[in-house]
Amino acid sequence: MMIRRISWLAPAALMLFAGCSASDGTDTTAEANPCAANPCAANPCAAQEVPVEAIRQGDRTLDAHGNTDAQLVALGAELWSDASLSGSGATSCSTCHTGSGTTAMNATFAEPYPHFVQMAKDRAGMDEVTAAEMVQLCMAIPMATDPLDYDSEELAALTAYSISLQEGFEPSEAANPCAANPCAANPCAANPCGG
């Protein structure tokens, strides 16, 4: 265990020192390390307890709070970049899922929900997840906060937006931007943010 930890820390430390040494004194860590904004980079999924029962949807339904599908998707698009939803107040869905919103999604994201997601299996023992459960897993793990209430407008909106992202998603685009980076050696390399 100690050897594995040291083998992960050594390249990460080298990357940190290499990325912070711009000749003009500016911090280039984010440019040199695409994992710099990754919530897993600083803490590779440390012994974080996952509240599985709060995540499981079971027979709970989502409440649209009077919104149309289009309104939910629009609200979800706004919430996607809302860092105040995270435990630190510094991480949003778009921290991992940049650009069109599907960066760092696993290839399984193309499949209709419910479907298998490696993070759900590895971290919560769930063989498949609904779209709402995937949002809840992301809230609990990369966002490091409590899952949303199942009757909340926020969960309905983020779920609707996530589903809307599937329409233009190409599995061939699924990639972990940290794959060629020291972060790939950490336990989050399988992509904790994937859908």
C-alpha positions in Angstrom: 0.0 0.0 0.0 2.8 2.4 0.9 4.7 1.7 -2.3 1.5 2.3 -4.4 1.0 5.6 -2.6 4.6 6.7 -3.1 4.5 5.7 -6.8 1.4 7.9 -7.3 2.8 10.8 -5.3 6.2 11.0 -7.0 4.9 11.8 -10.6 2.2 14.1 -9.1 4.9 16.0 -7.2 7.1 16.3 -10.3 4.1 17.6 -12.3 3.3 20.2 -9.6 6.9 21.5 -9.4 7.2 21.6 -13.2 3.9 23.3 -13.7 4.6 26.1 -11.2 7.8 27.4 -12.7 6.9 30.0 -15.3 9.8 32.4 -16.0 7.6 35.4 -15.5 6.5 34.3 -12.1 2.9 33.4 -13.1 1.3 30.2 -12.0 1.0 27.8 -14.9 -0.2 24.8 -13.0 -3.6 24.6 -14.7 -2.0 24.9 -18.2 0.6 22.2 -17.5 -1.8 19.9 -15.7 -5.3 19.3 -17.1 -6.1 17.6 -13.8 -5.5 20.8 -11.8 -9.2 21.6 -11.7 -10.2 18.0 -11.1 -11.6 17.6 -7.6 -10.0 14.2 -7.4 -6.5 15.5 -8.2 -6.0 16.9 -4.7 -7.6 13.9 -3.0 -7.8 10.7 -4.9 -11.3 9.7 -3.7 -10.0 9.5 -0.1 -11.9 7.2 2.2 -15.1 9.1 1.4 -18.2 7.4 2.7 -20.9 7.2 0.0 -24.5 7.6 1.3 -25.9 4.8 -0.8 -29.4 4.8 0.6 -29.8 8.6 -0.1 -28.6 8.0 -3.6 -30.9 5.1 -4.5 -34.0 6.2 -6.2 -36.2 3.2 -5.5 -39.8 4.2 -6.0 -39.1 7.9 -5.5 -40.1 10.1 -8.4 -38.8 13.5 -9.5 -40.9 16.6 -9.1 -40.8 19.1 -12.0 -42.3 21.8 -9.8 -44.6 22.9 -12.6 -41.8 23.3 -15.1 -42.0 22.0 -18.7 -39.3 19.6 -19.9 -37.7 22.5 -21.8 -37.7 24.7 -18.6 -36.1 21.9 -16.6 -33.4 21.4 -19.2 -32.7 25.2 -19.2 -32.5 25.3 -15.4 -30.3 22.2 -15.4 -27.9 23.9 -17.8 -27.6 26.8 -15.4 -27.1 24.5 -12.4 -24.4 22.6 -14.3 -22.0 25.5 -13.8 -23.2 26.4 -10.2 -20.3 25.7 -7.9 -22.4 26.6 -4.9 -24.0 23.1 -5.1 -20.7 21.5 -4.1 -19.4 21.0 -0.6 -16.4 23.3 -1.2 -18.3 25.9 -3.1 -15.6 25.6 -5.8 -16.7 22.6 -7.9 -19.5 22.4 -10.4 -20.6 19.7 -12.8 -18.8 21.6 -15.5 -15.5 21.3 -13.6 -15.3 17.7 -14.9 -17.8 17.9 -17.8 -16.4 20.9 -19.7 -17.2 22.2 -23.2 -20.4 20.7 -24.5 -21.0 19.1 -21.1 -19.9 15.6 -22.1 -16.2 15.8 -21.6 -15.0 13.1 -19.3 -18.2 11.1 -19.7 -17.7 7.3 -20.0 -18.8 5.5 -23.2 -21.7 4.0 -21.2 -23.3 7.5 -21.1 -24.6 6.8 -24.6 -26.8 4.0 -23.3 -30.4 4.6 -22.1 -30.8 4.8 -18.3 -30.7 2.7 -16.2 -27.3 1.4 -17.2 -24.0 0.2 -15.7 -21.5 2.9 -14.5 -18.2 1.8 -13.2 -18.1 4.5 -10.5 -21.5 3.4 -9.2 -20.3 -0.2 -9.0 -16.9 0.6 -7.5 -18.0 3.2 -4.9 -21.6 2.3 -4.1 -22.0 -1.4 -5.2 -24.8 -0.5 -7.6 -25.0 -2.6 -10.7 -26.9 0.0 -12.7 -28.1 3.5 -12.1 -31.0 5.8 -13.2 -30.1 9.2 -14.5 -31.2 10.8 -11.2 -29.0 8.3 -9.2 -26.0 9.3 -11.4 -26.6 12.9 -10.6 -26.8 11.9 -6.9 -23.5 9.9 -7.1 -21.8 13.0 -8.6 -23.1 15.1 -5.9 -21.8 12.7 -3.2 -18.4 11.9 -4.8 -16.8 14.6 -7.0 -19.0 17.4 -5.6 -18.3 16.2 -2.1 -21.7 17.2 -0.7 -25.0 15.6 0.4 -27.2 14.1 -2.4 -30.1 16.4 -3.4 -33.6 15.8 -2.1 -35.5 13.6 -4.5 -38.4 16.0 -4.5 -36.2 19.0 -5.3 -36.4 21.1 -8.4 -32.6 21.0 -8.7 -32.4 17.2 -9.0 -35.2 17.2 -11.6 -33.4 19.9 -13.5 -29.9 18.4 -13.4 -31.4 15.0 -14.4 -33.3 16.5 -17.3 -30.2 18.3 -18.5 -28.0 15.2 -18.2 -30.5 13.2 -20.3 -30.6 16.0 -22.9 -26.8 15.8 -23.2 -27.1 12.1 -24.3 -28.7 13.2 -27.5 -25.5 14.6 -29.1 -23.1 12.3 -27.2 -20.7 10.2 -29.3 -19.1 7.3 -27.3 -15.9 7.8 -29.5 -15.6 11.2 -27.7 -15.5 9.6 -24.3 -12.1 10.3 -22.9 -10.5 11.1 -19.6 -8.6 14.4 -20.2 -6.2 13.3 -17.5 -5.3 10.0 -19.2 -1.8 11.0 -20.1 -1.2 12.7 -16.8 0.1 11.5 -13.4 -3.4 11.8 -12.1 -4.2 8.7 -14.2 -2.4 6.6 -11.5 -4.9 7.6 -8.9 -8.0 5.6 -8.0 -10.2 8.2 -9.7 -8.6 7.5 -13.1 -11.6 5.4 -14.1 -13.4 8.8 -14.2 -15.4 9.6 -11.0 -17.4 12.1 -13.0 -18.4 9.7 -15.8 -22.1 9.0 -16.5 
